[in-house]
Amino acid sequence: MDATLVPEPAEIHKRARDEQPSVASDGCVPSPKEFSTAQAEFALRGHALIVSSCGVGGKDTWVVSRWGHSQPFDNWSHVLEFLAQIGGQP
């Protein structure tokens, strides 16, 4: 296999960063930093936050889980509301 065909890790991260959507004016899509911050806040409270692109119509769906129970959210503001309910800083 030709090594020139395999992108460098730095290039992979750059592509992923460039392909991330920016925050919509209505706050429906978090920036990568906002998502990572919320993910850390959930982790501090014993929850896991993941994003899935398999939502209705290909839209992102965020899933918060803990102890085998999961709660899907199709709206980022609802994720932040739930974070506030469990004592996090949205």
C-alpha positions as a Markdown table, in Angstrom:
| # | Residue | x | y | z |
|---|---|---|---|---|
| 1 | Met | 0.0 | 0.0 | 0.0 |
| 2 | Asp | 1.3 | 3.4 | -1.0 |
| 3 | Ala | 1.8 | 5.6 | 2.1 |
| 4 | Thr | 1.0 | 8.7 | 0.1 |
| 5 | Leu | -2.6 | 7.6 | -0.1 |
| 6 | Val | -3.1 | 7.5 | 3.7 |
| 7 | Pro | -3.7 | 11.0 | 5.1 |
| 8 | Glu | -1.7 | 12.1 | 8.0 |
| 9 | Pro | -3.5 | 12.3 | 11.4 |
| 10 | Ala | -3.2 | 16.1 | 11.5 |
| 11 | Glu | -4.9 | 16.3 | 8.1 |
| 12 | Ile | -7.7 | 14.0 | 9.3 |
| 13 | His | -8.3 | 16.2 | 12.3 |
| 14 | Lys | -8.2 | 19.4 | 10.1 |
| 15 | Arg | -10.7 | 17.9 | 7.7 |
| 16 | Ala | -13.0 | 16.9 | 10.6 |
| 17 | Arg | -12.7 | 20.4 | 12.2 |
| 18 | Asp | -13.4 | 22.1 | 8.8 |
| 19 | Glu | -16.4 | 19.9 | 8.1 |
| 20 | Gln | -18.1 | 20.6 | 11.5 |
| 21 | Pro | -21.1 | 22.9 | 11.1 |
| 22 | Ser | -21.0 | 26.3 | 12.8 |
| 23 | Val | -23.6 | 27.4 | 15.3 |
| 24 | Ala | -26.9 | 28.2 | 13.6 |
| 25 | Ser | -28.4 | 31.5 | 14.5 |
| 26 | Asp | -31.2 | 29.7 | 16.4 |
| 27 | Gly | -28.7 | 27.7 | 18.4 |
| 28 | Cys | -29.8 | 24.4 | 16.9 |
| 29 | Val | -26.4 | 23.1 | 16.1 |
| 30 | Pro | -23.6 | 23.3 | 18.6 |
| 31 | Ser | -20.0 | 24.2 | 17.6 |
| 32 | Pro | -17.4 | 21.5 | 18.3 |
| 33 | Lys | -16.3 | 23.4 | 21.4 |
| 34 | Glu | -19.8 | 23.7 | 22.7 |
| 35 | Phe | -20.5 | 20.0 | 22.1 |
| 36 | Ser | -17.2 | 19.0 | 23.9 |
| 37 | Thr | -18.0 | 21.3 | 26.8 |
| 38 | Ala | -21.5 | 19.9 | 27.2 |
| 39 | Gln | -20.0 | 16.3 | 26.9 |
| 40 | Ala | -17.6 | 17.1 | 29.7 |
| 41 | Glu | -20.3 | 18.5 | 31.9 |
| 42 | Phe | -22.4 | 15.4 | 31.4 |
| 43 | Ala | -19.4 | 13.2 | 32.2 |
| 44 | Leu | -18.8 | 15.0 | 35.4 |
| 45 | Arg | -22.4 | 14.0 | 36.4 |
| 46 | Gly | -22.0 | 10.4 | 35.3 |
| 47 | His | -23.8 | 10.7 | 32.0 |
| 48 | Ala | -22.5 | 10.1 | 28.4 |
| 49 | Leu | -23.4 | 12.5 | 25.6 |
| 50 | Ile | -23.1 | 11.2 | 22.0 |
| 51 | Val | -24.3 | 12.5 | 18.7 |
| 52 | Ser | -25.8 | 10.4 | 15.9 |
| 53 | Ser | -26.4 | 11.5 | 12.4 |
| 54 | Cys | -29.1 | 8.9 | 12.0 |
| 55 | Gly | -32.0 | 11.1 | 13.1 |
| 56 | Val | -35.1 | 11.8 | 11.1 |
| 57 | Gly | -34.2 | 13.2 | 7.7 |
| 58 | Gly | -30.4 | 12.8 | 8.4 |
| 59 | Lys | -30.5 | 15.4 | 11.2 |
| 60 | Asp | -28.3 | 15.1 | 14.2 |
| 61 | Thr | -29.7 | 13.4 | 17.2 |
| 62 | Trp | -28.0 | 13.8 | 20.6 |
| 63 | Val | -28.3 | 10.9 | 23.1 |
| 64 | Val | -27.7 | 11.2 | 26.8 |
| 65 | Ser | -27.2 | 7.9 | 28.6 |
| 66 | Arg | -26.5 | 6.6 | 32.1 |
| 67 | Trp | -26.7 | 3.1 | 33.6 |
| 68 | Gly | -28.1 | 1.6 | 30.4 |
| 69 | His | -30.9 | 4.1 | 30.0 |
| 70 | Ser | -30.8 | 6.6 | 27.2 |
| 71 | Gln | -32.7 | 9.7 | 26.2 |
| 72 | Pro | -32.6 | 10.9 | 22.6 |
| 73 | Phe | -32.9 | 14.6 | 21.9 |
| 74 | Asp | -33.5 | 16.1 | 18.4 |
| 75 | Asn | -33.0 | 19.7 | 19.6 |
| 76 | Trp | -29.8 | 21.0 | 21.1 |
| 77 | Ser | -31.6 | 23.4 | 23.4 |
| 78 | His | -33.4 | 20.4 | 24.9 |
| 79 | Val | -30.0 | 18.8 | 25.6 |
| 80 | Leu | -28.9 | 22.0 | 27.4 |
| 81 | Glu | -32.2 | 22.1 | 29.4 |
| 82 | Phe | -31.6 | 18.5 | 30.5 |
| 83 | Leu | -28.0 | 19.3 | 31.5 |
| 84 | Ala | -29.3 | 22.2 | 33.7 |
| 85 | Gln | -31.9 | 19.8 | 35.3 |
| 86 | Ile | -29.1 | 17.5 | 36.5 |
| 87 | Gly | -27.0 | 20.4 | 37.8 |
| 88 | Gly | -24.7 | 21.2 | 34.9 |
| 89 | Gln | -23.7 | 24.5 | 33.5 |
| 90 | Pro | -25.1 | 24.8 | 30.0 |
